[in-house]
Amino acid sequence: MLAGYMMPGHPLGMHITITPWVRLCTLTDEFPANMYFKTYSYNALSQGWLLLRDLKLAQQNKLSSKATFVTQVIGCIMGALLNYVTMISIVQNQATILESAEGTNIRSGAQIQQFNTLAIAWSIAPKMFSVGARYEWVTIAFLIGFITPLPFYIMHRHFPQQRIWPYLNTSIILWYLGYLFVGLNASLTSYYILGAFGQFYLRRYRPQYFVKWNYLISAALDGGTQVMVFLATFAVFGGSGKSVPFPTWAGNRTDHYDYCAYNALS
């Protein structure tokens, strides 16, 4: 939003004239605008969030910070290489699907296309998000995000004996609620089921299992999912150019993947 107000009307880049201090010459160059601002700020924020998540997981499992950081650096380098190879292969073999507006239940270009969309949207921010504009609630949401945690904080300060308030982390709750507006979101159900099972049932009624297994299984699920996605991309989902039809069963419906009756009727 800041970039949109600073460089309105320039989603990709803008020509600027630079006059050196000594004024011997004048330089005209292409200055990266909203697209670059969005890309670097979003990815820096995401990588920082993932770094903190892994450090917290390591701390809960009594791992040293040095070993954790070294592992993260190695994983970041390997992940960048594997992601690049995967991206090149998928783009070459599945370009038609990635360019379509709908995509499929396996892949779509929606996440990448949001950079193009938001670059254009932010470039006209003064006309779209200012007070009185059509999407003024986007700007007002900053104030809502600031106010939302305050009632829980106040209740925690005045009623510390009620242990529920420290566990209501509005940042995490609202972050994952934001995923519910994109495409097929039935996969998010597993997040809530596993989270409730571990953090509520095991932590309250089986604390010995919680301490011993909860975070280890969490790390195993994350790592196993990433490995399986990488293998399935090439072996099943056509990342290498040839896809293998996956069997139709209760967990892989072909009519409406997320069991949404609205989608089935439409």
C-alpha positions as a printed Julia matrix, in Angstrom:
266×3 Matrix{Float64}:
   0.0     0.0     0.0
   2.86    2.37    0.79
   4.4     1.64   -2.6
   1.04    2.26   -4.28
   0.72    5.7    -2.74
   4.38    6.5    -3.43
   4.35    5.29   -7.05
   0.73    5.42   -8.28
   0.03    4.1   -11.75
   3.22    2.03  -12.0
   2.56   -1.68  -11.36
   5.85   -2.98  -12.82
   8.31   -0.13  -13.07
   8.72    3.57  -13.65
  11.29    5.78  -15.34
  13.01    8.18  -13.01
  15.6    10.83  -13.67
  18.6    10.81  -11.33
  20.73   13.92  -11.13
  24.06   13.2    -9.37
  25.21   15.51   -6.63
  28.05   16.84   -8.77
  25.51   17.54  -11.57
  27.83   16.39  -14.35
  25.16   14.3   -16.02
  21.57   13.14  -15.73
  20.67    9.46  -15.6
  17.31    7.99  -16.63
  16.65    4.49  -15.39
  13.83    1.98  -14.86
  12.94    1.96  -11.17
  11.22   -1.17   -9.77
   7.76   -0.28   -8.54
   4.82   -2.11   -6.96
   5.57   -5.6    -8.32
   9.06   -5.62   -6.81
   7.9    -3.96   -3.63
   5.24   -6.64   -3.2
   7.6    -9.51   -4.06
  10.43   -8.57   -1.73
   8.28   -7.46    1.21
   5.94  -10.47    1.06
   8.71  -13.05    0.71
  10.85  -11.47    3.4
   7.89  -11.55    5.78
   7.05  -15.16    4.87
  10.63  -16.37    5.28
  10.93  -14.6     8.62
   7.72  -16.22    9.81
   8.92  -19.68    8.75
  12.28  -19.09   10.45
  10.59  -18.2    13.74
   8.24  -21.17   13.46
  11.14  -23.6    13.07
  13.14  -21.98   15.88
  10.15  -22.3    18.21
   9.68  -25.95   17.26
  13.37  -26.6    17.93
  13.21  -24.84   21.28
  10.24  -26.96   22.33
  12.21  -30.09   21.43
  15.3   -28.93   23.36
  17.49  -28.52   20.26
  20.37  -26.05   20.23
  19.86  -22.78   18.39
  23.15  -23.21   16.5
  22.23  -26.66   15.18
  18.77  -25.41   14.23
  20.1   -22.41   12.33
  22.67  -24.5    10.42
  19.93  -26.95    9.47
  17.74  -24.09    8.29
  20.51  -22.68    6.1
  21.15  -26.11    4.53
  17.42  -26.65    4.03
  17.03  -23.18    2.49
  19.77  -23.83   -0.07
  18.51  -27.31   -0.96
  14.91  -26.08   -1.02
  15.79  -23.25   -3.4
  17.48  -25.64   -5.82
  14.68  -28.23   -5.68
  11.99  -25.57   -6.01
  13.71  -24.09   -9.03
  13.96  -27.48  -10.78
  10.35  -28.26   -9.91
   9.14  -24.87  -11.08
  10.89  -25.12  -14.47
   9.5   -28.61  -15.07
   5.93  -27.74  -14.09
   5.86  -24.5   -16.09
   7.13  -26.29  -19.2
   4.63  -29.15  -18.94
   1.57  -27.57  -17.33
   1.58  -24.02  -18.7
  -2.0   -24.24  -19.99
  -3.4   -25.11  -16.56
  -1.3   -22.46  -14.82
  -2.54  -19.78  -17.22
  -6.21  -20.71  -16.79
  -8.4   -18.82  -14.33
  -9.8   -21.96  -12.67
  -6.83  -24.31  -12.47
  -7.42  -27.84  -11.19
  -7.58  -29.55   -7.82
  -3.91  -30.45   -8.23
  -2.34  -27.15   -9.27
  -3.15  -23.63  -10.35
  -1.31  -20.41  -10.96
  -3.46  -18.43   -8.52
  -0.76  -17.93   -5.91
   1.76  -16.63   -8.44
  -0.82  -14.59  -10.33
  -1.64  -12.72   -7.15
   1.65  -10.88   -7.56
   0.44   -9.55  -10.93
  -3.02   -8.78   -9.59
  -1.83   -7.02   -6.46
   0.83   -5.1    -8.36
  -1.94   -3.56  -10.44
  -4.31   -3.15   -7.48
  -1.73   -1.41   -5.3
  -0.62    0.81   -8.19
  -4.09    2.41   -8.12
  -4.31    2.34   -4.33
  -5.36    6.0    -3.98
  -8.44    5.31   -6.11
  -9.33    1.92   -4.61
  -8.4     1.91   -0.92
  -8.62    5.49    0.3
 -11.47    6.53    2.59
 -14.63    6.76    0.51
 -13.28    4.53   -2.26
 -14.82    1.22   -3.27
 -12.48   -0.95   -1.17
 -11.93    1.36    1.75
 -12.43   -1.58    4.13
  -9.0    -2.87    3.1
  -7.49    0.19    4.75
  -9.87    0.07    7.71
  -8.78   -3.56    8.27
  -5.46   -2.28    9.6
  -7.33   -0.6    12.44
  -9.47   -3.71   12.98
  -6.34   -5.86   13.18
  -4.95   -3.54   15.85
  -8.16   -3.53   17.92
  -9.01   -7.26   17.67
  -6.43   -8.53   20.23
  -7.24   -5.83   22.8
 -10.36   -7.46   24.37
  -8.45  -10.71   24.92
  -5.5    -8.81   26.39
  -7.79   -6.87   28.75
  -9.57  -10.05   29.86
  -6.23  -11.72   30.5
  -5.03   -8.81   32.64
  -8.21   -8.58   34.72
  -9.03  -12.29   34.93
  -5.66  -14.08   35.02
  -7.21  -17.06   36.79
  -9.05  -17.96   33.58
  -6.4   -19.78   31.58
  -8.21  -19.59   28.23
  -7.19  -16.04   27.32
  -3.43  -16.61   26.75
  -4.23  -19.4    24.29
  -6.42  -17.24   22.03
  -3.72  -15.9    19.73
  -5.65  -13.69   17.33
  -2.7   -13.35   14.93
  -2.61  -17.11   14.33
  -6.4   -17.48   14.27
  -6.94  -14.69   11.75
  -3.95  -15.8     9.65
  -5.45  -19.23    9.03
  -8.98  -17.9     8.63
  -7.59  -15.92    5.71
  -6.89  -19.16    3.88
 -10.58  -19.99    3.74
 -11.32  -17.59    0.88
  -9.07  -19.24   -1.71
 -10.27  -22.04   -3.97
 -10.7   -25.5    -2.53
 -10.09  -25.33    1.2
 -11.14  -28.78    2.4
  -7.47  -29.56    3.07
  -7.5   -26.99    5.86
  -9.89  -29.23    7.8
  -6.97  -31.5     8.66
  -5.18  -28.5    10.21
  -7.98  -27.92   12.66
  -8.57  -31.61   13.43
  -4.91  -32.37   14.16
  -4.43  -29.09   16.02
  -7.45  -29.67   18.25
  -6.46  -33.29   18.88
  -2.91  -32.4    19.9
  -3.42  -29.12   21.73
  -6.71  -29.97   23.44
  -7.13  -33.72   23.92
  -3.51  -34.85   24.29
  -2.38  -31.81   26.21
  -5.23  -32.04   28.7
  -5.88  -35.77   29.06
  -2.63  -37.4    27.91
   0.13  -34.94   28.86
   2.85  -37.61   28.87
   2.12  -38.44   25.23
   1.86  -34.76   24.37
   5.31  -33.96   25.74
   6.92  -37.0    24.14
   5.28  -37.14   20.73
   3.32  -34.0    19.79
   6.08  -31.82   18.37
   8.03  -34.75   16.94
   4.97  -35.89   14.99
   4.33  -32.29   13.92
   7.82  -32.04   12.42
   7.41  -35.47   10.79
   4.08  -34.45    9.22
   5.59  -31.24    7.81
   8.66  -32.97    6.42
   6.75  -36.0     5.13
   4.19  -33.82    3.38
   6.86  -31.8     1.61
   8.69  -34.95    0.45
   5.46  -36.55   -0.78
   4.42  -33.39   -2.64
   7.79  -33.35   -4.4
   7.57  -37.04   -5.37
   3.89  -36.92   -6.32
   4.46  -33.84   -8.48
   6.73  -35.77  -10.82
   5.44  -39.34  -10.44
   1.65  -38.73  -10.44
   0.6   -35.16  -11.16
   2.38  -34.56  -14.46
   5.28  -32.41  -13.36
   7.52  -34.37  -15.73
   5.02  -34.17  -18.58
   3.02  -37.37  -18.04
   0.3   -37.6   -15.4
  -1.14  -40.77  -13.89
  -4.88  -40.73  -13.07
  -5.36  -41.06   -9.34
  -7.99  -43.59   -8.16
 -11.41  -42.19   -7.29
 -12.35  -42.92   -3.7
 -13.82  -41.18   -0.64
 -10.74  -38.99   -0.26
 -10.49  -38.1    -3.95
 -13.88  -37.15   -5.29
 -13.96  -36.23   -8.96
 -17.27  -34.35   -8.91
 -16.68  -31.92   -6.04
 -13.35  -32.29   -4.34
 -14.14  -30.48   -1.11
 -17.57  -32.13   -0.61
 -19.22  -28.77   -1.09
 -22.89  -29.2    -2.02
 -22.92  -25.79   -3.69
 -20.15  -26.85   -6.08
 -21.94  -30.12   -6.78
 -25.19  -28.33   -7.67
 -23.45  -25.69   -9.77
